[in-house]
């Protein structure tokens, strides 16, 4: 039953953000766990890719389905698709309820880190009720980090809100 607590991971942050924008009265708190930092400002600043044609997208998808022995080629195709910023539905990261964000900041991965700080700045700009944010230097996937630590922090944030 509403109001809902939304916990999202990665690209799921876009869905949680959009849901909370569409149904502000039904959303109690939103948690982003290593969200993708796609806003129009960040895309224009950090990604300079050209719009991919349908045949280029098809070609990249075919490469992704190739054997793992061609890992380098697959990774290049994933990068090309990920940086195709024209395909991302942009909207302001503004919500009315409390927001807590967990950022995976791998200090060995400059590409990932350079997007995090500008995205955090945008989140704070649009969300004066942003309750907290956390940084962890692990892996993007929860099963490889400390999921119980994140759950404990989520419970604490809910108790304080």
C-alpha positions in Angstrom: 0.0 0.0 0.0 1.1 3.5 -0.7 3.1 5.5 0.2 5.9 3.5 -1.5 9.6 3.3 -0.6 11.4 2.9 -3.9 14.8 1.2 -4.0 16.5 1.2 -7.4 19.8 0.1 -8.8 21.6 1.4 -11.9 19.2 2.1 -14.8 16.4 1.4 -12.4 17.0 4.8 -10.9 15.4 6.3 -14.0 12.3 4.3 -13.4 12.2 5.2 -9.7 12.7 8.8 -10.6 10.0 8.9 -13.2 7.5 7.0 -10.9 8.1 9.4 -8.1 7.6 12.3 -10.4 4.3 10.8 -11.8 3.0 9.8 -8.4 4.5 12.2 -5.8 1.7 11.6 -3.3 2.3 7.8 -3.4 6.1 7.9 -2.9 7.5 8.1 0.6 11.2 7.9 -0.1 13.5 7.0 -3.0 16.8 5.3 -2.8 19.3 5.2 -5.7 22.0 2.6 -5.6 24.7 3.4 -8.1 22.4 5.3 -10.4 23.3 6.1 -14.0 24.1 9.8 -14.2 22.2 10.6 -17.3 20.9 14.1 -17.4 20.9 16.4 -20.4 23.7 18.5 -18.9 25.9 15.5 -18.1 25.3 14.0 -21.5 26.2 17.2 -23.4 29.3 17.7 -21.2 30.8 14.2 -21.1 29.5 12.3 -24.1 30.2 13.5 -27.6 28.8 10.5 -29.5 26.9 10.9 -32.7 23.5 9.4 -33.1 23.7 5.8 -34.1 21.9 4.6 -37.1 19.5 1.6 -36.9 22.1 -0.6 -38.8 24.9 0.5 -36.3 22.7 -0.4 -33.4 21.9 -3.8 -35.0 25.6 -4.4 -35.6 26.5 -3.6 -32.0 23.8 -5.9 -30.7 25.0 -8.8 -32.9 28.6 -8.3 -31.6 27.3 -8.4 -28.0 25.9 -11.8 -28.7 29.2 -13.2 -29.9 31.4 -15.6 -27.8 33.2 -14.1 -24.9 36.5 -14.9 -26.6 36.0 -11.6 -28.5 35.6 -9.7 -25.2 37.4 -6.5 -26.4 35.1 -6.1 -29.4 32.0 -6.7 -27.2 33.2 -4.1 -24.7 33.7 -1.6 -27.4 30.1 -2.2 -28.7 28.7 -1.9 -25.2 30.6 1.4 -24.8 29.2 2.6 -28.1 25.7 1.8 -27.1 26.1 3.2 -23.5 27.4 6.5 -24.8 24.7 6.9 -27.4 23.2 9.7 -25.4 20.5 10.4 -27.9 18.6 7.3 -26.9 18.3 8.3 -23.2 15.0 9.9 -22.1 16.2 13.0 -20.2 14.2 14.7 -17.5 15.2 16.7 -14.5 16.1 14.6 -11.5 13.7 16.4 -9.2 11.3 14.7 -6.8 9.2 15.8 -3.9 10.0 13.1 -1.4 13.2 12.4 0.4 16.0 11.0 -1.7 19.1 9.0 -0.6 21.8 7.9 -3.0 24.5 5.3 -2.8 27.3 6.0 -5.3 29.8 3.4 -6.4 33.0 5.4 -6.9 35.8 3.2 -8.1 38.9 5.4 -7.7 40.6 3.3 -10.4 37.9 4.2 -13.0 38.2 7.9 -13.8 35.4 7.7 -16.4 32.9 6.5 -13.8 34.1 8.9 -11.1 34.0 12.0 -13.3 30.3 11.6 -13.9 29.4 11.0 -10.2 30.3 14.4 -8.8 28.4 16.4 -11.4 25.4 14.2 -11.0 25.4 14.6 -7.2 25.6 18.3 -7.7 22.5 18.2 -10.0 20.6 15.9 -7.5 21.3 18.4 -4.7 20.3 21.3 -6.8 17.0 19.9 -7.7 16.3 18.1 -4.4 16.6 20.3 -1.4 15.1 17.5 0.6 17.9 15.1 -0.3 18.5 13.4 3.0 21.9 11.8 2.4 24.3 10.3 0.0 27.0 7.6 0.5 30.1 6.6 -1.5 31.4 3.1 -1.7 34.4 1.8 -3.6 33.5 -1.7 -4.6 31.6 -3.0 -7.6 28.5 -1.9 -9.4 26.7 -5.2 -8.6 25.2 -5.6 -5.1 26.0 -9.3 -4.7 29.7 -8.3 -4.9 29.6 -5.5 -2.4 28.0 -5.3 1.1 24.3 -5.6 0.5 23.5 -5.8 4.2 25.4 -2.6 4.8 23.2 -0.9 2.3 20.1 -2.4 3.8 21.1 -1.2 7.2 21.7 2.3 6.0 18.3 2.3 4.2 16.5 1.2 7.4 18.3 4.0 9.3 17.3 6.6 6.7 13.7 5.5 6.9 13.7 5.7 10.7 15.1 9.2 10.5 12.6 10.5 7.9 
